[in-house]
Structure formats: structure tokens, C-alpha cells
Amino acid sequence: MSSNVSSPRSDADREYEEGNRYTVPHNILRSEVIYGEGFQSSGGLAAFRETVLPELPLSPGSRLLDIGSGLGGAAFHLVAEYPVEVVGVDTAELMVSISDSRRPAKDPEGRTSFVLGDVFSAALEPESFDAVYSQDTLLYSADKVKVLARCAELLRPGGTIVVNDFCRGGSTPEFEEYVENAGYHLVAVSGYPELLAQAGFTDVVAKDVSTHTNHLLRRDLDAYLARAEHDPAIGRADVEHLVERWHRKIGFMDAGALTQGLFRAAKPLSN
Ligand SMILES: C[S@@+](CC[C@H](N)C(=O)[O-])C[C@H]1O[C@@H](n2cnc3c(N)ncnc32)[C@H](O)[C@@H]1O
């Protein structure tokens, strides 16, 4: 199967699908096939292990908060490999219910929990987390300083925040339309450290990981196309949809408009 599958879909189709990305089970589960089990982000588990995980403090008993926990893949991996607890928070009811339904198999010791809502949820207690992490989620927040300041409040003094997020490297009319339809609020990789500082964090480390993400997107797409050749469960319409989405993302990354940053920072020990 060639990756140059033509698409008859209109802009209205695309907007409808983008708007229902996290509310329709089929849309989530078909993306999981390309991202990998438990994930809704480029490179799936391998990417999480290569980027966010090495930055996290994982000493026994640590409590971690996953913002935008999606299908729970990162949380389930962490509790399977490390003696930690993970709370996931996600605004999509379906993500939380799918994660919950997978807990018995993926986390028999019950060291994960999933909260429906955002970081401002009353279920999250101030200074109760050793680390907060987030993969491909803060791009949905317009006021990142407000979200990051709440993360600082939720962390114990000396706690760590790790964020992997899509960012903006440039602008074209087509890219702006894409960003608006998807509901993204993108900042430059170089602008993130200032946002973290305004939210009260110190020791900020920022890396542009766009080249790596671009590689992951291509790798996921190639693996998906190879699988789609032989897997009768993968429908032609889904292949067309995902191939088109991936080509657009890769195109924007090749052009330098879409970038990705990896950020780590610390909550000061005292104010
Ligand atoms: C691209 S997915 C990434 C999911 C997961 N982090 C992963 O890597 O597989 C983004 C997730 O963030 C959730 N989300 C969007 N805005 C959010 C917010 N303000 N607070 C919490 N979750 C949010 C969405 O429902 C979705 O599950």
C-alpha cells in the first residue's frame, strides 16, 4: 500500500473529525493503532521512554501526576516498571473510562487512578505530588502560565515538572488554519522557559526535539501502513484519514512550522 493515498474528504469533514477526536470511541481506537497500545501521541511507549521518562524522579513511593493521561499507557508503564503511584487527569470522559476499564489487567496492584477533569480538579491536593508530567496536552491550553502555576501548587517543594509539547516554529496561512481547527494554542520552544519561570519554576531545561518527533511520525506511519496491508480489521477509510493527518503533520514539521519541545523544571524548595 502506498502512503500517497488520496483523500476525498472536505474541510468540513476534517473539522468534524478534529472536533470529535476524543469523544468518539472509533476515533480514539483507530489512532491507538498507529500510536501504539495505550497512547495517543507520536512514538507511543518508545517515545515516552526516550523523552519524558528519563527526566522523571522515580524513587520508591513517589507520586506522579499525568496531565492529559489519555488511554493511560504512560501511567501503566510507570507502575509496572517502578514502585510509584500515578494519578492521571484527562478532560475526555471516554479516555478516563477506557483507562479505568484497563486498570485490572494493566495495574493489578491498583497504583494508578484516573480523574476526569483538568489540573484544577478539586480531587488533586496541593503539594501532594513529587512530579508532574505531560505529553502532547498543554498545546490545548490557551493560558499555559495558569496551568503551570497550578502544577507548581500541586507539587511538593523541590518537585519536578516534565512537559513534552508541540510548539510553533513558524507560520503560514495553511498552518494557522490547521492550528485553529485543531484547537491548539502553540508557543515557541524558546518561549516556554519564560512561561515556566512566570509560573514559579526554576532550573528550567528546554530542548527542541522536533527532529526526533518528525522521525517518530514517519516511523509510526510506515509501521502502520505495513500492518494495514495485512490486517483486515484496519479499514480503508481509516487508513486514508490517518495517512492524510500524518502527512499534514510531517509536512508542517518539515517546513519548520510545527515543532516539539521537551522541558524540565523544578519547584523551588522555598519561596
Ligand atoms: C494528544 S492526547 C495525549 C494523551 C497522552 N498524554 C498520550 O501521550 O498518549 C491529549 C490528551 O489530553 C487531554 N486533554 C486536553 N486538554 C486537557 C486539559 N486541559 N486537561 C487535561 N487533559 C486534557 C485530551 O482529552 C487527550 O486525552
The ligand as an ORCA input file, in Angstrom:
! r2SCAN-3c Opt
* xyz 0 1
  C      -2.737     14.004     22.231
  S      -3.577     13.265     23.587
  C      -2.189     12.671     24.524
  C      -2.575     11.653     25.548
  C      -1.421     11.053     26.340
  N      -0.659     12.058     27.038
  C      -0.509     10.263     25.443
  O       0.660     10.644     25.294
  O      -0.949      9.258     24.889
  C      -4.110     14.683     24.536
  C      -4.972     14.324     25.731
  O      -5.130     15.487     26.550
  C      -6.477     15.572     27.002
  N      -6.687     16.988     27.341
  C      -6.882     18.051     26.532
  N      -6.950     19.182     27.241
  C      -6.768     18.836     28.546
  C      -6.711     19.581     29.769
  N      -6.856     20.898     29.802
  N      -6.517     18.897     30.932
  C      -6.372     17.544     30.918
  N      -6.421     16.795     29.780
  C      -6.605     17.440     28.613
  C      -7.273     15.009     25.841
  O      -8.565     14.566     26.239
  C      -6.378     13.862     25.388
  O      -6.642     12.673     26.078
*
